Amino acid sequence: MSLSNPAGAGASLRTLGILAGLFLVFGGAEAAGPLTLDEARRLAEAANPTLRAAQAGLAAAEGQVRDTRGILWNNPQLATDLARRRATQIGLADQTLRERSIGLAQTFELAGQQGHRRDAAQKELAATREGIEETRRQVRAEVERRFIRVLSLQRRTETERAALRLIEEAAAAVGKRVAAGEDTRLDGNLAAVEAERGRNQLTLLNEQLIQARAELAAALQLPPDSLPEAVGDLAAGPPPYTLDELLASAAGRPLLRTLELREQAGRSRLELERASAYPDLTVGLSTAREAEPDVRYRLTTLSISLPLPLFRRNATGIGRAGTELTQAQIERQTAVRDTRAQVLALWQRLASQRARVQRLGESVLPSLEENQRLAAIAYRAGEIGLLQLLLVNRQALDARRDMLDVVGDFALTRVELEQAAGWSGEKGGAK
């Protein structure tokens, strides 16, 4: 661009500086290939550290279930001993007598503890699996939000770049008219300032796009120098579900199922602690060989032991299990209420954003585009001045920005709504 005033020359130098800075920024990072939303979800599920950490907890829950599948909870105890006695009789030589014994003891739970323990372990395993599914949904939703952010900024950047080309063309035309004496120096300065504002806006958007791409790469665990480019379209059409369908889906959301299963596991643990207040019966059977100088004996012994629950009745364990159960109930009830309220609020926000998209697309944008076309014709014919042309162009650009912003907000709200409701249908925030 060439202008016949110092402001235009300074703007050109600043443009070169901006372009050089952007080249250094983009040149220092490896541009990743185009990335679709489906590919981003797949990469997130394969490498996201939060999801991998949740999946790692599954082994502990499975091991707990395996421990409870045994016939008895307590292992049998095997005991053996070997004794040697020296017998001395007057007038006879000393005799060495060896005695052996071996015994087996088993402790039995008498109050059904094993059933409560198994039920608690199975509920915990099911809750862990549901928790992993909830984590997977959260990871997918977070990746979708970051993907939509990148996609929205890419669209904004394209719009700003196209608008900047128009502004620079207008500024160049005004510069020629100023040099020819057809326009005033004030008009030239206004055009130069407007062009510089456009360049500054484009630079800010590029900086935001770099940050958004870096955040997306972090969520996907891509190399640190990778800046993925999002490929797809922002969808702002009507959602394929109703509010009643969302509320029904929210009732079966993995998060709520996880909390319900943990509440049931807490109830089983409370019953286990109550049953543990009853004493366990230990039965032992042993056989031994005893010897005297001229006689050998074989003894078989049956022993039964039962602790008397006089001083300790497991009040600590019962109290702790009761507290954990109450906390689990409160957490589930709160989550149920908050989930429903969140779905209702997000549904209303989505409807409002959908109405804004329709108003902008059906009435505002067509009128402003027509005004922009008519203003360009009128300016070339000398019917309006530069200020009026800049005003019309600014209104059209602001309307496009508003449209892109509301479409992006609509896509983000839809992702958040589907996550809150646990909706398992096809995602529609971006395609």
GICOR-V558108 format. One record per backbone hydrogen bond with DSSP energy under -1.0 kcal/mol. NH is the residue of the N-H (numbers start at 1). CO is the residue of the C=O. If there is no record, write none. Layout:
BEGIN
<<NH/CO> <NH/CO>>
END
This chain:
BEGIN
<<9/5> <10/6> <11/7> <12/8> <13/9> <14/10> <15/11> <16/12> <17/13> <18/14> <19/15> <20/16> <21/17> <22/18> <23/19> <24/20> <25/21> <26/22> <27/23> <28/24> <30/225> <35/229> <40/36> <41/37> <42/38> <43/39> <44/40> <45/41> <46/42> <47/43> <48/44> <52/48> <53/49> <54/50> <55/51> <56/52> <58/55> <61/57> <62/58> <63/59> <64/60> <65/61> <66/62> <67/63> <68/64> <77/105> <79/103> <81/101> <83/99> <85/97> <87/95> <92/89> <95/87> <97/85> <99/83> <100/289> <101/81> <102/287> <103/79> <104/285> <105/77> <106/283> <108/281> <116/112> <117/113> <118/114> <119/115> <120/116> <121/117> <122/118> <123/119> <124/120> <125/121> <126/122> <127/123> <128/124> <129/125> <130/126> <131/127> <132/128> <133/129> <134/130> <135/131> <136/132> <137/133> <138/134> <139/135> <140/136> <141/137> <142/138> <143/139> <144/140> <145/141> <146/142> <147/143> <148/144> <149/145> <150/146> <151/147> <152/148> <153/149> <154/150> <155/151> <156/152> <157/153> <158/154> <159/155> <160/156> <161/157> <162/158> <163/159> <164/160> <165/161> <166/162> <167/163> <168/164> <169/165> <170/166> <171/167> <172/168> <173/169> <174/170> <175/171> <176/172> <177/173> <178/174> <179/175> <180/176> <181/178> <182/177> <183/177> <188/184> <189/185> <190/186> <191/187> <192/188> <193/189> <194/190> <195/191> <196/192> <197/193> <198/194> <199/195> <200/196> <201/197> <202/198> <203/199> <204/200> <205/201> <206/202> <207/203> <208/204> <209/205> <210/206> <211/207> <212/208> <213/209> <214/210> <215/211> <216/212> <217/213> <218/214> <219/215> <220/216> <222/217> <226/223> <227/30> <231/35> <235/429> <246/242> <247/243> <248/244> <249/245> <250/246> <251/247> <253/250> <257/253> <258/254> <259/255> <260/256> <261/257> <262/258> <263/259> <264/260> <265/261> <266/262> <267/263> <268/264> <269/265> <270/266> <271/267> <272/268> <273/269> <274/270> <275/271> <276/272> <277/274> <278/275> <281/108> <282/305> <283/106> <284/303> <285/104> <286/301> <287/102> <288/299> <289/100> <290/297> <292/295> <297/290> <299/288> <301/286> <303/284> <305/282> <310/308> <318/314> <319/315> <320/316> <321/317> <322/318> <323/319> <324/320> <325/321> <326/322> <327/323> <328/324> <329/325> <330/326> <331/327> <332/328> <333/329> <334/330> <335/331> <336/332> <337/333> <338/334> <339/335> <340/336> <341/337> <342/338> <343/339> <344/340> <345/341> <346/342> <347/343> <348/344> <349/345> <350/346> <351/347> <352/348> <353/349> <354/350> <355/351> <356/352> <357/353> <358/354> <359/355> <360/356> <361/357> <362/358> <363/359> <364/359> <365/360> <367/363> <368/364> <369/365> <370/366> <371/367> <372/368> <373/369> <374/370> <375/371> <376/372> <377/373> <378/374> <379/375> <380/376> <381/377> <382/379> <383/378> <389/385> <390/386> <391/387> <392/388> <393/389> <394/390> <395/391> <396/392> <397/393> <398/394> <399/395> <400/396> <401/397> <402/398> <403/399> <404/400> <405/401> <406/402> <407/403> <408/404> <409/405> <410/406> <411/407> <412/408> <413/409> <414/410> <415/411> <416/412> <417/413> <418/414> <419/415> <420/416> <421/417> <423/418> <431/233>>
END
